[in-house]
Amino acid sequence: MQREWIGRSYGAEINFTIEDSGEKIAIYTTRPDTIFGVTFMAIAPEAEILDSLNLEGEYKAKVDEYKKKAMTRSDIERSSATDDKDGVFTGKYAINPYNSEKVELWVADYVLAGYGTGVVMAVPAHDSRDFVFAKKYNIPIKVVIYPSKDSVLDSNEMAEAYTDYGVMVNSGQFDGLVGKDAIKTVTNFAEKEGFGCHKVNFKLKDWSISRQRYWGCPIPIVHCGKCGTVPVPEEKLPIELPKVKDFKPKGRSPLADVPEYINTLCPNCGGEAQLDSDTMDTFVCSSWYFLRYIDPKNDTVPFMKEKVAQYMPVDLYVGGITHATGHLIYFRFFQKFLNDIGWVNDDEPAKRLFNHGMVCDSNGDVMSKSKGNVVSPIGLMDERGVDVSRLAMFFTAPSDKEVLWSSDAVVGVEKFAINKLFPLHEKLRNSNPDLKCYFKRDELDDFEYSIYIKLNQVVKQVSDSFEKLQLNTAISALMELVREYDSEKIKNDAFNDYLILKTFQLSAPLVPHLAEEVWSLAGFESSIFKSGWPNCDESAIVKDSIVIGVQVNGKLRDEIEIPVDCDQNTAEEAAFKSGKVLKHTEGKEIVKIIFVKGRIFNIVVKG
C-alpha cells in the first residue's frame, strides 16, 4: 500500500547539454522511447538550473517576473491537468544527445522542482500538458510513436496527444521498437554512450496539511501581494495562537477574523501582508511529537540529539490500517529527513508496526461518526464496567482483525470476570506463598501437579500472546485455567494460594481494576503491577503423560493415558486393556495399527 503511495517509477536519466555553456542538464523520464520527439524542455520556476543559464536582457526580466507569479500558486494548482498552462522562453537552447537537435528551454510552472531534477523533456505529440503548451506557443510537434505498424499520426491533424505505448518512428536506428522493449533499448544505448542511465524515482503523493480551524500549529507563511509567499523569519518563530472568542469556522479559519493576528508586514519588502490563517493538520505534529516528548522543555532546539539517541527508536507502533498511507508514511518521512540531516541516528522511527483491526457494527460497516453508527464505549462502561468492556473488545476477535461488534459479546466475558475470576479471592487460605518459587514434583499430588503444569503452560501462552498482541488467545488460556481449578482437590494450601495469585497477576493487564481489587483483598498493600510478571517453570511445561483417543476403523472408542514419549508397543498394550476397545476388536482380524506419537492411535479391523 505504501509502495503505491510513494510512487516508485522506473525510467531513465538523460543528460542534455546547454548550447552556450556546455553544462549538462539531467532530466528524468519514464518514456525514453519518445526521446526523438523532444521539441522543448520545461524548467520549474524554482529549479536551481535557472541561475546557471546566465539569462540577460528581456529574457531575464520576463523569467524573473514569471517566477514571482508562479510562486503565488500552489503545487496542486500548478500541476493540474485541466488548468491553462503558461510559461516564458529563456532564449536558450539545449542539445538532444540522441540526434544533436536544438530544443528550446522554457520556464513553465506545471513543472515542479520536487520531481526528478526539476527539468522535464517536453514531447508535445505524446504528453497532454506538453501538447497544450506547444499549441499555445507554436512550438513544433513531432510524432515519434504510432499506435501500431498499420496506423499513422499526423501532428497537423491531432486534437490531443497520443500518450499510450506504440511503435517508435522518426527515431533513427530505433524505428520499429515497441513499448517496454523500446524503453530498455533506448536507455541501454544512453548508458553505453555515457550520457544516460536507468533510474528509479520516488514521489510521495501530495498531502494537504492545512486545515481551516483554530487548533493546530500555525503555518509560518506570510502572503504578500508583491513578493508572493514568504516564510516567517526563524528568529520570529514560534508563532503563538491568539486567544479567540469564537472557535467555529464560518467558511474560513476562525483565525481569519483576528486582525491583530492576520495583519503583518512582509519580511522581504516591509509592505502590508497577511499571515496564513490556516493551521497545520495534527498529522504534522504527530509525525515527530514522539521526539519532542523526550525533551519537552527545550526552548532553544526541537530536541537534544543525545537524548533522542538514548531512547529511539520506538519499540512498538500500534495504529489502524487507515494510517498506512496517511500519518504512518509521513511519520517515517520525517524520521528519514531528520536522519539525512544528522539529527537522529535511526533510519526508521519504530522497530515494529502492528496494525489493529477496525471496529464494525452488526452489519459489518466500519463505525464512523459520518455514518452515525458509532456505539459509544462510555455508555457500555457506565453500564457494565471498564474491565468487562475491555475484555469484550479484546475477546471478540484477534487484535489485527475487524471486530464485528454486538452487545452479545459482553455476556460471556462478563460471566467469566464476575462469576469465575473475581470470586477466586474467596478461595484463598492466607498461606502467604513465595510467588517467586517453583514447586517440585514430590511436593504436589497428581491433580495438583497436573494443574501446576497447566499454570506454567498458561504463563508461557499469555506472555507470548501479549508479546504478539493476541489478547483473545490470552483470555482463552486464562478461562481454561480457571475452569480446571478445583479448590476441593487441592490439599496444599501454599500451592492453592500460589495458583490463585498467579492467575490474578496474569489477568491484570486485561482487567486492571478487578485485579487491583482482588490483590488488595488478598492483603497486599502495593499495586499488583509492582509485584512482578510471572515466570514459567520450564521444567513443568510438558506433562509426563498425555491422553490420546483410540479409534477402531476411524471411530473413537476410548481414551488412554500413556507416557509422552512411549513407543507403539507400549501404546498397544494400554489400548488393548480397554474393555471398550476389546468390544470392537475381539474375534476380528487386525489389518494394521496406525500410530502417530502423541496424536493418533487407530486400529483397522476386518470381519
C-alpha positions in Angstrom: 0.0 0.0 0.0 2.8 2.4 0.9 4.7 1.5 -2.3 1.8 2.7 -4.4 1.5 5.9 -2.3 5.2 6.6 -2.5 5.1 6.3 -6.3 8.1 4.2 -7.4 8.7 4.7 -11.1 11.2 3.2 -13.4 12.7 5.3 -16.2 15.9 6.8 -17.5 18.0 9.8 -16.6 19.3 11.5 -19.8 21.9 14.3 -19.9 21.1 17.2 -22.3 23.8 19.8 -22.9 23.2 23.6 -22.7 24.3 25.0 -26.1 26.1 28.1 -24.8 27.9 26.8 -21.7 28.2 23.1 -22.4 26.7 22.4 -18.9 24.7 19.2 -18.6 21.0 19.2 -17.7 19.9 15.8 -16.3 16.3 15.0 -17.0 14.2 12.1 -15.7 11.7 10.4 -17.9 9.6 7.3 -17.8 9.2 7.4 -21.6 12.7 7.4 -23.2 11.1 5.8 -26.2 9.7 9.3 -27.1 13.2 11.0 -26.8 13.3 11.9 -30.6 10.1 13.8 -30.2 11.5 16.4 -27.7 11.0 19.9 -29.2 11.4 21.9 -26.0 12.3 21.5 -22.3 10.3 22.8 -19.4 12.1 24.1 -16.3 10.4 24.5 -12.9 10.4 28.2 -11.8 12.3 27.4 -8.6 14.8 25.0 -10.2 18.4 25.8 -9.4 19.5 25.3 -13.0 17.9 28.6 -14.0 20.6 30.5 -12.1 23.3 28.9 -14.3 21.7 29.8 -17.6 23.1 33.4 -17.3 20.0 35.0 -18.7 20.2 38.6 -19.9 18.1 41.5 -21.0 14.4 41.0 -21.7 14.6 37.2 -21.2 15.9 37.6 -17.7 13.3 40.3 -16.9 10.5 38.0 -18.2 11.7 35.0 -16.3 12.1 36.9 -13.1 8.6 38.3 -13.4 7.2 34.8 -14.2 8.9 33.2 -11.2 7.2 35.7 -8.8 3.9 35.0 -10.4 4.4 31.2 -10.2 5.3 31.3 -6.6 1.7 32.6 -5.7 0.2 29.3 -7.0 0.1 26.0 -5.1 1.7 22.9 -6.4 -1.8 21.4 -6.8 -2.9 24.3 -9.0 0.3 24.2 -11.0 0.2 20.5 -11.7 -3.5 20.3 -12.5 -4.1 18.7 -15.9 -7.1 20.9 -16.6 -5.8 24.4 -16.0 -4.3 26.5 -18.8 -0.6 26.2 -19.0 1.8 29.1 -19.5 5.5 29.8 -19.4 8.2 32.0 -20.9 11.1 31.3 -23.3 14.6 31.8 -21.8 16.3 32.5 -25.2 18.5 29.4 -24.5 18.7 26.0 -26.2 19.8 22.5 -25.2 21.2 19.8 -27.4 19.4 16.4 -27.6 22.2 13.8 -27.2 20.4 11.2 -29.4 20.1 13.4 -32.6 22.0 16.5 -31.8 19.0 18.7 -32.5 18.5 22.0 -30.6 15.5 22.2 -28.3 14.1 25.4 -26.7 14.4 26.0 -23.0 11.2 27.3 -21.4 10.2 28.0 -17.8 6.8 26.5 -17.1 5.0 26.4 -13.7 3.4 23.0 -14.4 6.8 21.5 -13.7 7.6 21.1 -10.0 11.1 21.2 -8.6 10.5 18.2 -6.4 10.0 15.8 -9.3 13.3 14.4 -10.7 15.7 17.3 -11.4 13.0 20.0 -11.8 13.5 19.9 -15.6 11.4 17.8 -18.0 11.9 17.0 -21.6 8.7 18.0 -23.4 7.3 15.8 -26.1 4.1 17.6 -27.3 2.9 14.7 -29.5 2.9 12.3 -26.7 2.2 14.2 -23.5 -1.1 16.0 -22.8 0.3 19.0 -20.9 3.2 19.4 -23.4 0.7 19.3 -26.3 -1.4 22.1 -24.8 1.7 24.2 -24.1 3.1 23.7 -27.6 -0.1 24.6 -29.3 -0.4 27.8 -27.2 3.2 28.9 -28.0 3.5 27.5 -31.6 6.3 25.1 -30.6 6.9 22.3 -33.1 5.1 19.0 -32.5 6.9 15.9 -33.8 5.3 12.4 -33.8 7.6 9.6 -32.8 5.1 6.9 -31.7 2.4 5.3 -33.8 -0.3 3.2 -32.2 0.6 0.3 -34.4 2.6 -0.5 -37.6 -0.6 -0.1 -39.6 -1.7 3.3 -38.2 -0.2 6.8 -38.8 -0.5 10.0 -36.8 -0.2 13.5 -38.4 0.7 16.3 -36.0 -1.3 18.8 -38.0 -4.5 16.8 -37.5 -4.0 15.7 -33.9 -6.6 17.1 -31.5 -4.8 15.7 -28.5 -1.6 13.9 -27.6 -1.2 10.2 -28.2 0.1 9.0 -24.8 0.0 5.2 -25.0 2.8 2.9 -25.9 3.3 2.1 -29.5 5.8 1.7 -32.4 8.8 4.0 -32.5 9.0 6.1 -35.7 11.1 9.0 -36.8 13.7 7.8 -34.3 16.6 6.7 -36.4 18.1 3.3 -35.5 15.3 2.6 -33.0 12.4 2.7 -35.5 10.1 -0.3 -35.2 10.8 -0.9 -31.5 7.7 -1.3 -29.3 6.8 -0.5 -25.7 8.9 -1.7 -22.8 11.5 -3.2 -25.2 11.9 0.1 -26.8 12.4 1.9 -23.5 15.0 -0.6 -22.4 16.9 -0.5 -25.7 16.9 3.3 -25.9 18.1 3.6 -22.3 20.8 0.9 -22.8 22.1 3.0 -25.7 22.4 6.1 -23.5 24.2 4.1 -20.8 26.6 2.7 -23.4 27.4 6.1 -24.9 27.8 7.6 -21.5 25.1 10.3 -21.5 22.3 8.4 -19.5 21.4 5.5 -17.3 18.5 3.5 -15.9 16.9 5.3 -12.9 14.3 4.6 -10.3 12.5 7.6 -9.0 10.2 8.1 -6.0 7.5 10.7 -5.3 5.2 10.9 -2.3 1.6 11.7 -3.1 0.7 15.3 -2.2 -0.6 15.7 1.4 -2.7 18.7 2.1 -1.5 19.8 5.6 -3.6 22.9 6.1 -6.9 23.0 8.0 -9.4 25.8 8.4 -9.6 25.5 12.2 -8.2 27.1 15.3 -6.4 24.2 16.9 -3.2 23.3 15.2 0.3 24.5 14.6 0.2 28.0 12.8 1.6 27.9 9.3 4.6 30.2 9.3 4.0 31.7 5.8 3.3 35.4 5.0 1.3 36.2 1.9 2.5 39.4 0.2 0.8 40.9 -2.9 4.2 41.9 -4.2 6.5 39.1 -3.1 4.1 36.2 -3.0 4.5 33.6 -0.3 7.4 34.4 2.1 8.5 32.3 5.1 8.4 33.9 8.5 12.0 34.6 9.7 13.4 31.9 12.1 14.0 34.5 14.8 10.3 35.2 14.9 9.3 31.6 15.5 7.4 30.0 17.1 4.1 31.7 16.1 1.6 31.5 19.0 -2.1 31.2 18.5 -4.1 34.2 19.7 -7.0 34.0 22.1 -10.3 33.9 20.3 -13.9 34.1 21.5 -15.5 32.0 18.7 -13.8 28.8 17.5 -16.4 27.9 14.9 -15.3 28.3 11.2 -17.5 30.4 9.0 -16.3 29.3 5.6 -12.8 30.2 6.6 -10.5 29.7 9.6 -11.5 31.4 12.9 -8.0 33.0 12.8 -9.0 34.9 9.7 -11.3 37.0 11.9 -8.5 38.1 14.2 -6.9 41.2 12.5 -4.1 41.6 15.1 -3.0 38.1 14.2 -3.5 38.1 10.4 -2.3 41.5 9.5 1.5 41.8 9.4 4.4 43.1 7.3 6.2 41.3 4.6 9.7 40.1 5.8 11.1 40.9 2.4 9.7 44.2 1.3 8.2 45.5 4.5 4.9 46.1 2.9 1.4 45.2 4.2 0.8 41.4 4.2 -1.2 38.7 5.8 -0.1 35.7 7.9 -1.6 32.4 6.7 -4.9 32.0 8.5 -5.0 28.2 8.3 -3.3 25.8 10.8 -1.5 22.6 10.1 -3.2 19.3 10.3 -2.4 17.4 13.5 -0.7 14.7 11.5 2.2 17.2 11.0 2.8 17.4 14.7 2.2 13.7 15.4 4.8 12.9 12.7 7.6 13.9 15.1 6.0 14.6 18.5 7.5 11.4 20.0 10.9 13.1 19.6 9.7 16.2 21.4 8.4 14.0 24.3 11.9 13.0 25.0 13.0 16.6 25.5 9.7 18.6 26.1 11.0 21.7 27.8 13.9 22.6 25.5 13.3 26.2 24.3 16.4 26.5 22.0 16.1 23.5 19.7 13.4 20.9 18.9 15.2 18.3 21.0 18.7 17.3 22.1 20.2 14.8 19.7 21.9 12.9 22.6 18.6 12.4 24.5 16.9 11.2 21.4 19.7 8.8 20.6 19.3 7.3 24.1 15.6 6.4 23.7 15.0 5.9 20.0 13.7 4.0 18.0 10.2 3.4 19.3 9.8 -0.3 20.2 6.2 -0.7 19.0 3.9 1.4 16.9 0.2 0.5 17.1 -2.2 2.0 14.6 -5.1 1.3 12.3 -4.6 0.3 8.7 -6.2 3.6 7.6 -3.0 5.3 8.8 -0.8 3.3 6.5 -1.0 6.0 3.7 -1.6 8.9 6.0 0.1 9.6 9.3 2.4 6.5 9.2 4.1 7.3 5.9 4.9 10.8 6.9 5.9 9.7 10.4 8.6 7.7 8.5 9.3 10.5 6.1 10.0 13.0 8.9 12.4 10.4 10.5 14.3 9.8 7.3 14.6 13.5 6.6 15.9 14.1 10.2 18.3 11.2 9.7 19.6 12.7 6.4 20.4 16.0 8.1 22.1 14.3 11.1 19.5 15.0 13.8 18.6 11.4 14.5 20.6 8.2 14.2 17.9 5.8 13.1 16.6 5.5 9.6 13.2 4.2 10.8 11.3 5.6 13.8 10.0 2.3 15.1 11.2 -1.3 15.3 7.9 -2.9 14.9 4.5 -2.0 13.4 1.2 -3.5 14.5 -2.0 -2.7 12.5 -5.0 -3.2 14.6 -8.4 -4.1 13.1 -11.3 -1.7 12.8 -14.5 -1.9 14.8 -17.6 -2.6 12.7 -21.3 -2.5 13.5 -23.5 -5.6 13.4 -23.9 -5.0 9.6 -20.2 -5.2 9.0 -19.8 -1.4 8.3 -16.8 0.3 9.9 -18.0 2.5 12.8 -17.7 6.2 11.8 -19.1 9.5 13.1 -20.1 10.3 9.5 -22.2 7.1 9.2 -23.8 7.7 12.6 -23.2 4.0 13.6 -20.8 4.5 16.4 -21.5 2.7 19.7 -20.1 4.9 22.4 -17.9 2.9 24.8 -18.8 5.4 27.6 -22.3 4.1 27.8 -21.1 0.5 27.8 -18.5 1.2 30.5 -21.1 3.0 32.7 -23.4 0.0 32.4 -21.0 -3.0 32.5 -17.8 -1.5 33.9 -14.5 -0.7 32.2 -12.9 -4.1 32.7 -15.8 -6.1 31.2 -15.9 -3.6 28.3 -12.1 -4.2 27.7 -12.5 -7.9 27.9 -15.3 -7.9 25.4 -13.3 -5.9 22.9 -10.2 -8.0 23.3 -12.0 -11.3 23.2 -14.3 -10.7 20.2 -11.6 -11.0 17.5 -7.8 -11.2 17.1 -6.3 -7.7 17.5 -5.3 -7.4 13.8 -8.8 -8.4 12.5 -12.0 -6.5 12.2 -14.3 -6.6 15.3 -18.0 -7.2 14.4 -19.4 -5.5 17.5 -22.5 -6.8 19.1 -23.8 -6.3 22.7 -23.9 -10.2 22.9 -20.1 -10.1 23.0 -20.3 -8.7 26.6 -22.3 -11.6 28.1 -19.8 -14.4 28.1 -16.8 -12.4 29.3 -18.9 -10.7 32.0 -19.8 -14.1 33.4 -16.1 -15.1 33.4 -14.9 -11.9 35.1 -17.7 -11.5 37.6 -18.7 -15.1 38.3 -15.5 -17.0 37.8 -12.4 -14.8 38.1 -13.3 -12.4 40.9 -14.7 -15.0 43.3 -11.3 -16.8 43.4 -10.1 -14.4 46.1 -12.7 -16.1 48.4 -10.8 -19.4 48.0 -7.5 -18.0 49.4 -6.2 -19.7 52.5 -3.9 -17.0 53.8 -0.7 -19.1 53.4 1.4 -16.2 52.0 3.2 -18.3 49.4 6.5 -17.3 47.8 5.4 -16.2 44.4 9.0 -16.5 43.0 9.4 -20.1 43.9 8.8 -23.2 41.8 7.2 -26.4 43.1 8.9 -29.8 42.9 7.1 -32.9 41.7 7.2 -34.6 45.1 5.6 -31.6 46.8 2.3 -32.0 44.9 -0.1 -34.8 44.4 -1.2 -35.9 40.9 -4.0 -33.4 40.5 -2.0 -30.6 42.0 1.0 -31.3 39.7 -1.3 -31.5 36.6 -2.7 -28.1 37.3 0.7 -26.8 38.1 1.8 -27.8 34.6 -1.4 -26.1 33.3 -0.5 -22.9 35.2 3.0 -22.8 33.7 1.7 -23.5 30.2 -0.7 -20.6 30.6 2.1 -18.3 31.9 4.0 -19.1 28.8 1.0 -18.8 26.4 -0.3 -15.5 28.0 3.2 -14.0 27.9 3.6 -15.0 24.2 0.1 -13.7 23.4 0.8 -10.3 25.0 4.1 -10.1 23.0 2.2 -10.7 19.8 -0.8 -8.6 20.9 -3.1 -11.7 20.5 -5.2 -10.7 23.5 -8.1 -13.0 22.7 -5.9 -16.1 23.0 -4.6 -14.9 26.3 -8.1 -14.6 27.6 -9.0 -18.1 26.3 -5.9 -19.5 28.2 -7.0 -17.9 31.4 -10.5 -19.2 31.0 -9.2 -22.7 30.7 -7.0 -22.3 33.8 -9.9 -21.0 35.9 -12.2 -23.8 34.6 -9.7 -26.5 35.6 -9.2 -25.1 39.1 -10.9 -27.1 41.8 -10.4 -26.0 45.4 -11.6 -29.2 46.9 -9.0 -31.3 45.1 -6.1 -29.1 46.2 -4.7 -30.0 49.6 -1.6 -28.0 49.6 -2.5 -24.6 51.0 0.6 -22.8 49.7 0.1 -24.1 46.2 -3.6 -23.2 46.3 -2.9 -19.5 47.1 0.1 -19.5 44.7 -2.1 -20.6 41.8 -4.8 -18.0 42.6 -2.4 -15.1 43.0 -0.6 -16.1 39.8 -3.9 -16.1 38.0 -4.6 -12.6 39.2 -1.2 -11.4 38.0 -1.7 -12.9 34.6 -5.2 -11.2 34.2 -4.1 -7.8 35.5 -3.2 -6.2 32.1 -6.7 -7.3 30.8 -8.8 -6.4 33.8 -6.6 -3.9 35.8 -9.3 -2.6 38.1 -10.6 -6.0 39.1 -7.0 -7.3 39.6 -6.1 -4.4 41.8 -9.3 -5.0 43.9 -8.6 -8.7 44.5 -4.9 -8.1 45.1 -5.9 -5.6 47.9 -8.5 -8.1 49.3 -5.7 -10.7 49.4 -3.8 -8.4 51.8 -1.3 -6.7 49.6 -0.7 -3.0 50.2 1.2 -2.1 47.0 -0.2 -2.4 43.4 -0.4 -5.7 41.7 1.6 -4.1 38.8 4.6 -3.8 41.2 4.5 -7.5 42.1 6.5 -8.7 39.0 5.3 -10.6 36.0 5.1 -14.4 36.5 7.9 -16.5 35.1 7.1 -20.1 33.9 8.8 -23.1 35.3 10.3 -24.6 32.1 10.6 -28.0 33.8 6.9 -28.1 34.3 5.7 -27.1 30.8 5.2 -30.6 29.4 3.3 -33.3 31.2 4.9 -36.7 31.8 1.9 -38.3 30.3 -0.8 -37.5 27.7 -4.3 -38.7 26.8 -5.0 -39.8 23.3 -8.0 -41.2 21.6 -8.2 -44.9 20.5 -10.1 -45.3 17.2 -11.3 -48.5 15.6 -11.8 -48.1 11.9 -11.7 -44.4 12.4 -14.4 -44.2 15.1 -13.4 -43.1 18.6 -13.9 -45.9 21.1 -11.9 -44.9 24.2 -9.1 -42.7 25.5 -5.9 -43.9 27.1 -3.3 -42.2 29.2 0.3 -43.0 28.1 3.8 -41.6 28.7 4.6 -38.7 26.4 7.5 -40.5 24.7 6.1 -44.0 24.7 6.6 -46.3 21.7 3.9 -48.1 19.7 4.2 -51.4 21.7 3.5 -49.6 25.0 0.6 -47.8 23.4 -0.8 -51.0 22.0 -0.6 -52.7 25.4 -2.5 -49.8 27.1 -5.2 -49.7 24.3 -6.0 -53.5 24.4 -6.5 -53.3 28.1 -9.6 -51.2 27.4 -12.8 -53.0 27.5 -14.4 -50.5 25.1 -11.7 -51.2 22.6 -11.8 -55.0 23.0 -15.6 -54.9 22.4 -14.9 -53.8 18.8 -11.8 -55.8 18.1 -12.2 -59.3 19.7 -12.8 -62.0 17.1 -11.8 -59.7 14.3 -8.7 -59.7 12.1 -6.5 -56.7 12.9 -5.3 -55.5 9.5 -3.0 -52.8 10.8 -2.4 -50.3 13.5 -1.8 -46.6 12.7 0.2 -44.9 15.5 1.4 -41.3 15.4 3.2 -40.4 18.6 1.2 -38.1 20.8 -1.7 -37.7 18.2 -3.3 -40.8 16.7 -3.9 -44.5 17.6 -6.2 -46.2 15.0 -6.9 -49.9 14.8 -8.1 -51.1 11.4 -10.0 -54.4 11.7 -11.9 -56.7 9.2 -14.6 -59.2 9.8 
